[in-house]
Amino acid sequence: MPKQSLRRTAIALATLAALYSGVVLADDVTSPNAAPAADASATNNRDKAKNMEAVSVVASGETRQVQKVTSEDIQQLAPGTSPLKAIDKLPGVNFQAADPWGDYEWSTQITLHGFDQSRLGFTLDGIPLGNMSYGTTTGLQVTRAISSDNISTVELAQGAGALGTASNTNLGGTIQFYSADPDAVAGARINQVIGSDSTTRTFVRLDSGDYHGFSTYISFDHADTDKWKGYGDQRSDQLNLKSVYQWDGGSVSLFYDSSKRKEYDYMDLSLASQKALGWNWDYLQPNWGTAVQIANAYNGKGGYPAVLSSLPTGYDLVDSTYYAGGGIRRDNLAGLSGTFNLSEHATLNLGTYYHDNRGEGQWATPYVASSPTVPLAMRTTDYGLDRYGGTGSLQFSLGNNDIEVGFWAENAKTNQERNYFYLSGQYDYLSNFYENEEPFLRGFLQHYVTQTRMAYASDTIHLMDDRLTLNFGAKALGVTNIADSWVPSSALAQGRIRASDGFLPQVGANYKIDANQEVYASYSKNMAAYGFLPFSQSQTAFNASKSSLNPEQSQTFELGYRVHGDSFEASADAYYTRFTNRLLAVSPCSAVQTCSAILNNVGSVKSTGVDLAVIWRPIEHVRWLNSLSYDNSKYQDDYLNNGVVATDGKYVVGIPTWMFTSDLSYSYGGWTANIDGKYTGRRYITYINDSQVPSYWLFEAGVNYDIGAVSILKDLSLGLNVTNLFNKRYFATTGTNGYVASDPQGWNQTLMAGAPRQVFFNINAKF
């Protein structure tokens, strides 16, 4: 860490100590009603979350915007649905996917308050998930980390996540997932799903029950579904195990996950290709002849097939479709954590984890030939990741102060390589080429090492008989990225680059107006690591730019109001964010070709907005959630890329300005039912805002009947879920292949169509 950063860190900690000392001297008697720290540990957050019955928009006492959903809300969705889809009903959240469950990773995308997924932070029981990007870097998607059936709570913090969150990308907020503990009573449960597109999913879980403080469960789920359009299916197998041992002085928890997934891809669309070829246009597989004809036409041997004749003149026909694409992933994730009560007012939390991933992304490319008679080859991007790390925090109370100090450290080694394999002709399978064959050509082989070190300290002060809560703290973050090119490549650089800041402060205040109302305000500053982005340039460009690059940073201000009564709870939050040193990599070639990117610091973004949420229970058994979000995120600078790109004052790509959600739930006796609708405003898909996807409404519904005990069964229930209730055709994910500066004709193939209406039936039995 640079000397200047060390000095700033020392000054920050000294200031914190001085402030803390003054408060303790003023009141050195421990208050018996002292509230927990606002930035509580993962364990404490999990305990708090378990007391929540359902979605909550009021997080009493928090000095920042925090909202939660629980397993009850996840269970309203079709079994196997990503927990990210459950939080899509919360204000400020935009979640998109091309499939009804949010599982298909190339298409999954979440944005918060003007920030895309790459600039958010995600954890599971305190274990960092990175930014959950499709291309393996230093994390994994939550659906590969845990079965949704085993999640107890999802906590969303927009703008300013908890200071100790283990993330080096959380510029715009954090999403923290918490696994359910084993059941106290031994038993088993089975959930079976059948539905549209030959969908089947089987989930089985066995619980040992509590035995002298020890309890454990093991679960397995297998899911298989045909794509809703085109050829192929999407399969996954996942094993979860969790063991907990509790005693008077604390608890120890072990979590293990093993996941295997194979996915045939959906074809990326453009505005023009969708208009000409329809919503159901997809990869050509198993139509090998048309794929060969397109590849030959690209090489000047004949014309393009008639099926592409409806595309506009000048459209890149070779990129309009490919023969096939797919993704394969294997993950193992293990975490061991412990909470130790050192005294009545001191708790030590320690955790360690390990994660390995192997995977392959595939495209049958017409740009490289296998032989004079086979003008296509299999182009793969092969991934390998091994990472391990540890987290720790010490929490203690002195007087009216709740103090927390902690750390996070992680080492990760990642391999990414581009390989080409021979094709002999038509194929209709999805298997790992890298494991079974030798490539005839290697485009690159990059070996990355990422070292992350973070330390933090915070103090939460309770004043005026706990009506006023103040918290302040700071963290020091340093991330070193090292790249080695094990195969010489003119497209990708090697070298070393470091992002660090010794003083990233966070302050907040919460004032309880009365027993039902409170106001809060917060400020936070965050920094993001460079990741692998600088190495996407040529070596010459990297050498020239690395000394002048600055890491991306954000500063966020929040002001909010919360109120709750016997039949309602509501929140209103206003925010202002300044995002600086935004880095943009521009690639001059298509997604299936390999070429050097051009990395630019393209200035700053300002985001202002308001979130409103109300949960109303007008009568017994009825819950009605409504949320409204307004986000005004605009670029503040032009940038240079073969001329001036006039982005100053333009809206940020992929971010809707307006969103509205309404979710109505009913429960009576054994019956529960819900229907929800969401409006998503238009989203721009070019940096100068000359192309956009339209706004849309989307509705979903579900009903469940709990029969109760039947014979040897402790409980039996039946469920029915309908996604996209009114069969709306719409663009879901944007930016799958990146965004471009200008595209007035709508030719950039970077869009995913949303799934049509689908119906799923499930049976859930407990023994």
Residue pairs with C-beta under 8 A, 6 or more apart in sequence:
1 9
1 476
1 478
1 500
1 502
2 500
2 502
4 502
5 476
5 478
5 500
5 501
5 502
5 503
6 502
7 502
8 502
8 503
9 455
9 474
9 476
9 502
9 503
11 503
12 474
12 502
12 503
12 505
13 457
13 474
16 457
16 458
16 459
16 472
16 473
16 474
19 459
19 472
20 398
20 401
20 403
20 459
23 399
23 400
23 401
23 459
23 461
24 398
24 399
24 401
26 399
27 399
27 400
28 398
28 399
29 399
30 345
30 397
30 398
30 399
31 399
31 400
31 462
31 466
33 465
33 466
34 397
34 400
34 402
34 462
34 466
35 61
35 402
35 460
35 462
35 466
35 469
36 44
36 48
36 402
37 44
37 395
37 402
37 403
37 404
37 458
37 460
37 471
38 61
38 62
38 63
38 64
38 460
38 469
38 471
38 508
38 510
39 162
39 163
39 164
39 404
39 458
39 460
39 471
39 473
40 48
40 162
40 395
40 404
41 126
41 164
41 339
41 347
41 349
41 393
41 395
41 404
41 406
42 123
42 125
42 126
42 176
42 178
42 337
42 349
42 351
43 126
43 251
43 337
43 339
43 349
44 395
45 155
45 162
45 176
45 178
46 125
46 152
46 153
46 178
49 68
49 70
49 152
49 153
49 155
49 178
50 152
50 153
50 181
52 68
52 70
52 153
53 70
53 72
54 69
54 70
54 72
54 73
54 623
55 67
55 68
55 69
55 70
55 72
55 73
55 89
55 90
55 615
55 625
56 67
56 68
56 569
56 615
57 67
57 90
57 91
57 562
57 569
57 570
57 571
57 613
57 614
57 615
57 625
57 627
58 562
58 563
58 564
58 569
58 570
58 571
59 66
59 67
59 68
59 562
60 518
60 562
60 564
61 469
61 510
61 512
61 518
62 510
62 520
63 469
63 470
63 471
63 508
63 509
63 510
63 520
63 521
63 522
64 157
64 159
64 160
64 508
64 520
64 522
64 524
64 558
65 157
65 158
65 159
65 160
65 558
65 560
65 571
65 573
65 575
65 611
66 155
66 156
66 157
67 87
67 90
67 91
67 155
67 156
67 158
67 571
67 613
68 153
68 154
68 155
68 156
69 83
69 86
69 87
69 89
69 90
69 153
69 154
69 156
70 152
70 153
70 154
71 151
71 152
71 153
71 180
73 86
73 89
74 81
74 83
74 86
74 148
74 151
74 154
75 704
76 86
76 665
76 672
76 674
76 702
76 704
77 85
77 86
77 101
77 700
77 702
77 721
78 100
78 101
78 193
78 195
78 702
78 721
78 723
78 760
78 762
79 148
79 149
79 191
79 193
79 201
79 203
79 719
79 760
79 762
79 764
80 101
80 103
80 147
80 148
80 149
80 193
80 201
80 203
80 221
80 223
81 100
81 101
81 102
81 103
81 148
82 97
82 101
82 102
82 103
82 108
82 142
82 143
82 148
83 142
83 148
83 151
83 154
83 177
84 95
84 102
84 108
84 110
84 142
84 175
85 95
85 97
85 101
85 102
86 154
87 93
87 95
87 154
87 156
87 175
88 94
88 95
88 661
88 678
89 625
89 627
89 661
89 663
89 676
89 678
90 156
90 613
90 627
90 661
91 573
91 611
91 612
91 613
91 627
91 628
91 629
91 659
91 661
92 112
92 113
92 158
92 609
92 611
92 629
92 631
92 659
93 110
93 111
93 112
93 156
94 110
94 111
94 112
94 655
94 656
94 659
94 680
95 102
95 108
95 109
95 110
96 107
96 108
96 109
96 110
96 732
96 733
96 734
96 752
96 754
97 103
97 104
97 107
97 108
97 109
97 732
97 733
97 752
97 754
98 104
98 106
98 107
98 266
98 732
98 733
98 752
98 753
98 754
98 755
99 107
99 225
99 228
99 234
99 755
100 228
100 723
100 724
100 755
100 758
100 760
102 108
102 143
103 143
103 223
103 234
103 236
104 234
104 263
104 266
105 134
105 141
105 143
105 263
105 327
105 329
106 134
106 263
106 265
106 266
106 327
106 736
106 752
107 266
107 732
107 733
107 736
107 752
108 132
108 141
108 733
109 116
109 117
109 654
109 733
109 734
109 735
110 117
110 120
110 175
111 117
111 654
111 655
112 120
112 156
112 158
112 159
112 172
112 173
113 158
113 159
113 172
113 173
113 575
113 577
113 607
113 609
113 631
113 633
114 172
114 577
114 579
114 605
114 607
114 609
114 631
114 633
114 652
114 655
115 171
115 172
115 173
115 554
115 579
115 607
116 654
116 655
116 735
117 131
117 132
117 133
118 131
118 133
118 169
119 131
119 169
119 170
119 171
119 172
119 528
119 552
119 554
119 579
120 131
120 169
120 170
120 171
120 172
120 173
120 174
120 175
121 128
121 131
121 161
121 165
121 166
121 167
121 168
121 169
121 170
121 173
121 174
121 175
122 128
122 129
122 130
122 131
122 132
122 139
122 142
122 167
122 174
122 175
122 176
122 177
123 129
123 165
123 166
123 167
123 174
123 175
123 176
123 177
124 142
124 145
124 146
124 176
124 177
124 178
124 179
124 335
125 177
125 178
125 179
125 253
125 255
125 335
125 337
125 351
126 166
126 335
126 337
126 351
126 391
127 145
127 166
127 255
127 333
127 335
127 351
127 353
127 355
128 138
128 139
128 166
128 167
128 389
128 408
128 410
129 139
129 140
129 141
129 142
129 145
129 177
130 137
130 138
130 139
130 140
130 167
130 169
131 137
131 139
131 169
132 139
132 140
132 141
132 142
133 139
134 327
134 361
135 361
135 381
135 383
135 416
136 357
136 359
136 383
136 384
136 385
136 414
136 416
137 385
137 414
137 448
137 450
137 531
137 532
138 385
138 387
138 410
138 412
138 414
138 450
140 331
140 333
140 355
140 357
142 177
144 238
144 257
144 259
144 261
144 329
144 331
145 177
145 257
145 259
145 331
145 333
146 177
146 179
146 240
146 257
147 203
147 219
147 221
147 238
147 240
149 191
149 203
149 205
149 219
149 221
150 179
150 180
150 205
150 217
150 219
150 240
150 242
151 177
151 178
151 179
151 180
152 178
152 179
152 180
152 181
153 177
153 178
154 175
154 176
154 177
154 178
155 175
155 176
155 178
156 173
156 174
156 175
157 173
157 174
157 175
157 176
158 172
158 173
158 573
158 575
158 611
159 172
159 173
159 522
159 524
159 556
159 558
159 575
159 577
160 173
160 506
160 508
160 522
160 523
160 524
160 526
160 556
160 558
161 167
161 170
161 173
161 174
161 176
162 174
162 176
163 404
163 456
163 458
163 473
163 474
163 475
163 506
164 391
164 393
164 404
164 406
164 408
164 456
164 458
164 475
165 174
165 176
166 389
166 391
166 408
166 410
166 454
167 174
168 452
168 454
168 477
168 479
168 527
168 528
168 529
169 528
169 529
169 531
170 526
170 528
171 526
171 527
171 528
171 552
171 553
171 554
171 579
172 554
172 556
172 577
172 579
179 240
179 242
179 255
180 242
181 215
181 242
181 244
181 253
182 207
182 208
182 209
182 210
182 215
182 216
182 217
182 242
182 243
182 244
183 207
183 209
183 215
183 217
184 209
184 210
184 215
185 207
185 209
185 210
186 207
186 208
186 209
187 206
187 207
187 209
187 714
187 766
187 767
188 204
188 205
188 206
188 207
188 766
188 767
189 203
189 204
189 205
189 764
189 765
189 766
189 767
190 202
190 203
190 204
190 764
190 765
190 767
191 201
191 202
191 203
191 762
191 763
191 764
191 765
192 200
192 201
192 202
192 203
192 762
192 763
193 199
193 200
193 201
193 202
193 223
193 760
193 761
193 762
194 200
194 760
194 761
194 762
195 758
195 759
195 760
195 761
196 228
196 758
196 759
196 760
197 225
197 226
197 227
197 228
197 758
198 224
198 225
198 226
198 233
199 223
199 224
199 225
199 226
199 758
199 760
200 223
200 224
200 225
201 221
201 222
201 223
201 224
201 225
202 221
202 222
202 223
203 219
203 220
203 221
204 219
204 220
204 221
205 217
205 218
205 219
205 220
206 217
206 218
206 219
207 215
207 216
207 217
208 214
208 215
208 216
208 217
209 215
213 245
213 246
213 247
214 243
214 244
214 245
215 243
215 244
216 241
216 242
216 243
216 244
217 240
217 241
217 242
218 239
218 240
218 241
219 239
219 240
219 241
220 237
220 238
220 239
220 240
221 236
221 237
221 238
222 235
222 236
222 237
223 234
223 235
223 236
224 233
224 234
224 235
225 233
225 234
226 232
226 233
227 233
227 234
227 264
227 266
227 282
228 755
228 756
228 758
229 266
229 279
229 280
229 282
229 753
230 264
230 266
230 267
230 280
230 282
230 283
230 285
231 264
231 282
231 283
231 285
231 286
231 324
231 428
232 264
232 265
232 283
232 285
232 324
232 326
232 430
233 264
234 261
234 262
234 263
234 264
235 261
235 262
235 263
236 259
236 260
236 261
236 262
237 259
237 260
237 261
238 257
238 258
238 259
238 260
239 256
239 257
239 258
239 259
240 255
240 256
240 257
241 254
241 255
241 256
241 257
242 253
242 254
242 255
242 256
243 253
243 254
244 251
244 252
244 253
244 254
245 251
245 252
245 253
248 341
249 340
249 341
250 338
250 339
250 340
250 341
250 347
251 338
251 339
252 336
252 337
252 338
252 339
253 335
253 336
253 337
253 338
254 334
254 335
254 336
255 333
255 334
255 335
255 336
255 337
256 332
256 333
256 334
256 335
257 331
257 332
257 333
257 334
258 331
258 332
258 333
259 329
259 330
259 331
259 332
259 333
260 329
260 330
261 327
261 328
261 329
261 330
262 326
262 327
262 328
262 430
263 326
263 327
263 328
264 283
264 285
264 324
264 325
264 326
264 430
265 283
265 324
265 325
265 326
265 327
266 282
266 283
266 752
266 753
267 281
267 282
267 283
267 321
267 322
267 325
268 591
268 736
268 737
268 749
268 750
268 751
268 752
269 281
269 731
269 749
269 751
269 752
269 753
270 746
270 747
270 748
270 749
270 750
270 751
271 691
271 693
271 746
271 747
271 751
272 311
272 312
272 315
272 745
272 746
272 747
273 281
273 311
273 315
273 320
273 749
274 281
274 731
274 751
274 753
275 746
276 310
276 311
276 312
277 307
277 308
277 310
277 311
277 320
279 729
279 753
281 321
282 321
283 321
283 322
283 323
283 324
283 325
284 290
284 291
284 321
284 322
284 323
284 324
285 291
285 323
285 324
285 364
285 428
286 426
286 428
287 323
288 323
288 425
288 426
290 305
290 307
291 322
291 323
291 364
291 366
291 376
292 374
292 375
292 376
293 302
293 304
293 305
294 304
294 305
294 308
294 317
294 318
294 321
294 366
295 318
295 366
295 369
295 375
295 376
296 302
296 375
297 303
297 304
297 317
297 318
298 318
298 366
298 367
298 375
299 369
299 375
301 375
304 317
308 317
308 320
308 321
311 317
311 320
312 745
312 747
315 747
316 590
316 747
318 366
318 367
319 590
319 592
319 749
320 749
322 363
322 364
322 365
322 366
322 592
323 364
323 376
324 362
324 363
324 364
324 427
325 361
325 362
325 363
325 364
326 361
326 362
326 430
327 359
327 360
327 361
327 362
328 359
328 360
328 361
328 362
328 430
328 431
328 432
329 357
329 358
329 359
330 357
330 358
330 359
331 355
331 356
331 357
332 354
332 355
332 356
333 353
333 354
333 355
334 353
334 354
334 355
335 351
335 352
335 353
336 351
336 352
336 353
337 349
337 350
337 351
337 352
338 349
338 350
338 351
339 347
339 348
339 349
340 347
340 348
340 349
340 350
341 347
342 348
342 396
343 396
345 396
345 397
345 398
346 394
346 395
346 396
346 397
347 394
347 395
347 396
348 392
348 393
348 394
348 395
349 391
349 392
349 393
349 394
349 395
349 406
350 390
350 391
350 392
351 390
351 391
351 392
352 388
352 389
352 390
352 391
353 388
353 389
353 390
354 387
354 388
355 385
355 386
355 387
355 388
356 385
356 386
356 387
357 383
357 384
357 385
358 383
358 384
358 385
359 382
359 383
360 380
360 381
360 382
360 383
360 432
360 433
360 434
361 380
361 381
361 383
362 378
362 379
362 380
362 430
362 433
363 378
363 379
363 380
363 592
364 376
364 377
364 378
364 379
364 423
365 376
365 377
365 378
365 379
365 420
365 592
365 593
366 375
366 376
367 379
367 592
367 593
368 376
368 377
368 379
368 420
368 441
369 375
369 376
369 377
370 376
370 377
370 422
370 423
370 424
370 440
371 422
374 422
374 423
374 424
374 425
376 423
377 420
377 421
377 422
377 423
377 440
377 441
378 420
378 421
378 422
378 423
378 433
379 418
379 419
379 420
379 592
380 418
380 419
380 420
380 421
380 433
380 434
380 439
381 416
381 417
381 418
382 415
382 416
382 417
382 418
382 419
382 434
383 414
383 415
383 416
384 414
384 415
385 412
385 413
385 414
385 415
386 412
386 413
387 410
387 411
387 412
387 413
387 450
388 410
388 411
389 408
389 409
389 410
389 411
389 452
390 407
390 408
390 409
390 410
391 406
391 407
391 408
392 406
392 407
393 404
393 405
393 406
393 407
394 404
394 405
394 406
395 402
395 403
395 404
396 402
396 403
397 403
400 461
400 462
400 463
401 459
401 460
401 461
401 462
402 459
402 460
402 461
402 462
403 457
403 458
403 459
403 460
404 456
404 457
404 458
404 459
404 460
404 473
405 455
405 456
405 457
405 458
406 455
406 456
406 457
407 453
407 454
407 455
407 456
408 452
408 453
408 454
409 452
409 453
409 454
410 450
410 451
410 452
411 449
411 450
411 451
411 452
412 448
412 449
412 450
412 451
412 452
413 447
413 448
413 449
413 450
414 447
414 448
414 449
414 450
414 532
415 445
415 446
415 447
415 448
416 444
416 445
416 446
416 448
416 532
417 442
417 443
417 444
417 445
417 446
417 487
418 442
418 443
418 444
418 445
418 594
419 433
419 434
419 439
419 441
419 442
419 443
420 439
420 440
420 441
420 442
420 443
421 433
421 437
421 439
421 440
422 437
422 440
433 439
442 487
443 489
443 491
443 594
444 485
444 487
444 489
444 491
444 492
444 594
445 485
445 486
445 487
445 489
446 483
446 484
446 485
446 486
446 489
446 492
446 494
446 532
446 535
447 483
447 484
447 485
447 486
448 481
448 482
448 483
448 484
448 532
448 535
449 480
449 481
449 482
450 479
450 480
450 481
450 482
450 529
450 531
451 479
451 480
451 482
452 477
452 478
452 479
452 529
453 477
453 478
453 479
454 475
454 476
454 477
454 478
455 475
455 476
456 473
456 474
456 475
456 476
457 473
457 474
457 475
458 471
458 472
458 473
458 474
458 506
459 471
459 472
459 473
460 469
460 470
460 471
461 469
461 470
461 471
462 468
462 469
463 469
463 470
466 512
467 511
467 512
468 509
468 510
468 511
468 512
469 509
469 510
469 511
470 507
470 508
470 509
471 506
471 507
471 508
471 509
472 505
472 506
472 507
472 508
473 505
473 506
473 507
474 503
474 504
474 505
474 506
475 504
475 506
476 500
476 501
476 502
476 503
476 504
477 499
477 500
477 501
477 504
477 527
478 498
478 499
478 500
478 501
479 498
479 499
479 500
479 529
479 530
480 496
480 497
480 498
481 496
481 497
481 498
481 499
481 529
481 530
481 531
481 532
481 534
481 535
482 495
482 496
483 492
483 493
483 494
483 495
483 496
483 532
483 535
484 494
485 492
485 493
485 494
490 538
490 539
490 596
491 538
491 594
491 595
491 596
492 535
492 536
492 537
492 538
492 596
493 534
493 535
493 536
493 537
493 538
493 539
493 541
493 542
493 543
494 535
494 539
495 535
495 539
495 542
495 543
495 546
497 530
497 534
497 546
497 549
499 527
499 528
499 529
499 530
499 551
500 551
501 527
501 551
501 553
504 524
504 525
504 526
504 527
505 523
505 524
505 525
506 522
506 523
506 524
506 525
507 522
507 523
507 524
508 520
508 521
508 522
508 523
509 520
509 521
509 522
510 518
510 519
510 520
511 518
511 519
511 520
512 518
513 519
516 563
516 564
516 565
517 561
517 562
517 563
518 561
518 562
518 563
519 559
519 560
519 561
519 562
520 558
520 559
520 560
520 561
520 562
521 557
521 558
521 559
521 560
522 556
522 557
522 558
523 555
523 556
523 557
523 558
524 555
524 556
525 553
525 554
525 555
525 556
526 553
526 554
526 556
527 551
527 552
527 553
528 551
528 552
528 553
529 551
530 549
530 551
530 583
533 583
533 585
533 599
534 542
534 545
534 546
534 549
534 599
535 542
536 585
536 587
536 596
536 597
536 599
537 545
537 585
537 596
537 597
537 598
537 599
538 596
541 596
541 598
541 599
545 599
548 601
549 583
549 599
549 601
550 581
550 601
551 581
552 579
552 580
552 581
552 582
552 583
553 579
553 580
553 581
554 577
554 578
554 579
554 580
555 577
555 578
555 580
556 575
556 576
556 577
557 575
557 576
557 577
558 573
558 574
558 575
559 573
559 574
559 575
560 571
560 572
560 573
560 574
561 571
561 572
561 573
562 569
562 570
562 571
563 569
563 570
563 571
564 570
567 616
567 617
567 618
568 614
568 615
568 616
568 617
569 614
569 615
570 612
570 613
570 614
570 615
571 611
571 612
571 613
572 610
572 611
572 612
572 613
573 610
573 611
573 612
574 608
574 609
574 610
575 607
575 608
575 609
575 610
575 611
576 606
576 607
576 608
577 605
577 606
577 607
577 608
578 604
578 605
578 606
579 604
579 605
579 606
579 607
580 603
580 604
581 601
581 604
582 601
582 602
582 603
582 604
582 605
583 599
583 600
583 601
583 602
584 599
584 600
584 602
584 639
585 597
585 598
585 599
585 600
586 597
586 598
586 599
586 600
586 641
587 595
587 597
587 598
587 738
588 595
588 598
589 595
590 737
591 737
591 738
591 749
598 641
600 639
600 640
600 641
601 639
602 635
602 637
602 639
602 647
603 635
603 636
603 637
603 638
603 639
604 635
604 636
604 637
605 633
605 634
605 635
605 636
605 652
606 633
606 634
606 636
607 631
607 632
607 633
607 634
607 652
608 631
608 632
609 629
609 630
609 631
609 632
609 633
610 629
610 630
611 627
611 628
611 629
611 630
612 627
612 628
612 629
613 625
613 626
613 627
613 628
614 625
614 626
614 627
615 623
615 624
615 625
616 623
616 624
616 626
617 623
617 624
618 624
621 666
621 667
621 668
622 664
622 665
622 666
623 664
623 665
623 666
624 662
624 663
624 664
624 665
625 661
625 662
625 663
625 664
625 665
625 676
626 660
626 661
626 662
626 663
627 659
627 660
627 661
628 659
628 660
629 658
629 659
629 660
630 657
630 658
631 655
631 656
631 657
632 657
633 651
633 652
633 655
634 649
634 650
634 651
634 652
635 647
635 648
635 649
635 650
635 651
635 652
635 687
636 648
636 649
637 647
637 648
638 644
638 645
638 646
638 647
638 648
639 645
639 647
641 741
645 687
645 688
645 741
645 742
646 688
647 687
647 688
647 741
650 684
650 687
650 688
650 689
651 657
651 684
651 689
652 684
653 683
653 684
653 685
653 686
653 687
653 734
653 735
653 739
654 683
654 684
654 685
654 734
654 735
654 739
655 683
656 680
656 681
656 682
656 683
656 695
657 681
657 682
658 679
658 681
658 695
659 678
659 679
659 680
659 681
660 678
660 679
661 676
661 677
661 678
661 679
662 676
662 677
662 678
663 674
663 675
663 676
663 677
664 674
664 675
664 676
665 672
665 673
665 674
666 672
666 673
666 674
667 673
670 705
670 706
670 707
670 708
670 717
671 703
671 704
671 705
671 706
672 703
672 704
672 706
673 701
673 702
673 703
673 704
674 701
674 702
674 703
675 699
675 700
675 701
675 702
675 725
676 699
676 700
676 701
677 697
677 698
677 699
677 700
678 697
678 698
678 699
679 695
679 696
679 697
680 695
680 696
680 698
681 695
682 692
682 693
682 694
682 695
683 692
683 693
683 734
684 691
684 692
685 691
685 692
685 693
685 734
685 735
685 739
685 743
685 748
685 750
685 751
686 739
686 740
686 741
686 742
686 743
686 748
687 739
687 740
687 741
687 742
688 741
688 742
690 742
690 743
690 744
691 742
691 743
691 744
691 746
691 748
693 731
693 734
693 751
694 730
694 731
696 728
696 730
697 728
698 724
698 728
698 730
698 754
699 724
699 725
699 726
699 728
700 721
700 722
700 723
700 724
700 725
701 721
701 722
701 725
702 719
702 720
702 721
702 722
703 719
703 720
704 717
704 718
704 719
704 720
705 717
705 718
705 719
706 715
706 716
706 717
707 715
707 716
707 717
707 718
708 715
708 716
709 715
709 716
710 716
712 767
713 765
713 766
713 767
714 766
714 767
715 764
715 765
715 766
716 763
716 764
716 765
716 766
717 763
717 764
717 765
718 761
718 762
718 763
718 764
719 761
719 762
719 763
719 764
720 759
720 760
720 761
720 762
721 759
721 760
721 762
722 757
722 758
722 759
722 760
723 755
723 757
723 758
723 760
724 754
724 755
724 756
724 757
724 758
725 757
726 757
727 756
727 757
728 754
729 753
729 754
729 756
730 753
730 754
731 751
731 752
731 753
731 754
732 752
732 753
732 754
732 755
733 751
733 752
734 750
734 751
734 752
735 750
736 750
736 751
736 752
737 748
737 749
737 750
738 750
739 748
739 750
740 748
